[in-house]
């Protein structure tokens, strides 16, 4: 009796709280059938999604710049009739599908309208939000303006020429070296192909650079290098622009300094013919650095010379009589 009372009390509390107690193994009734549409808009692209909560099939009608098409479509049919044809009597399913519509870069602003106006049971769209057309504007100018840039770095005996190509197209640099034309660097940004597998001009914008290095032999003289962009996919990127104006550079090729020019032969360190030939000893001054004959001496040197002369003179005078004396005595 006590257990029966407890079960009765729990049932009363559950009903008062609004709970629904479903016995284990019982089927849960499906919610209402419904359709939902949504979209995600980004530059150059729109994604349209259809959610179908029903046992039926529904497509989305999409109009792109005035041209009608269908999709996404969500088909929830699972049961078949005696002929194996899908019918509308299957269980409800909750499934979604998304269609992505993209546009080429710089192809303008595009108008996309979508609506659900067809399908198995029209009560899911007639008079419903999905049955009202939704229109979006898709901008395709996503990467900023296309552009070309050229630059160079000149060093002795060499020049580096760089082309930066910000576009979906291909461009070469025309280079004239001492009057002889050549091409390169070239930057090819094409990625899309047509039905024949040939690269076309409808791919996305890319930002890529290529450098060409031109070198000259040592002591081959002074060289003239000119470069310009005057060919490629779309001439509006170079006609009348800086890259379309020739740039000229002069490249010197005398890059290695001659060793020992004007110096002593092996180590004198002196300059010109007055230097010693084999070492740092000795006076390494040139004749221009030495005092000229008859030039004045310093006072100290002058005093020493006069003293030496005076002493020598006395010795000579003192020795002369003795010599004469000896000579006379002998």
Helices and strands as residue ranges (DSSP letters): H 2-17, E 34-42, E 45-54, E 57-64, E 67-75, E 93-102, E 109-115, G 122-124, G 129-131, E 134-139, E 147-155, E 158-167, E 170-177, E 180-188, E 206-215, E 222-228, G 235-237, G 242-244, E 247-252, G 287-289, H 299-329
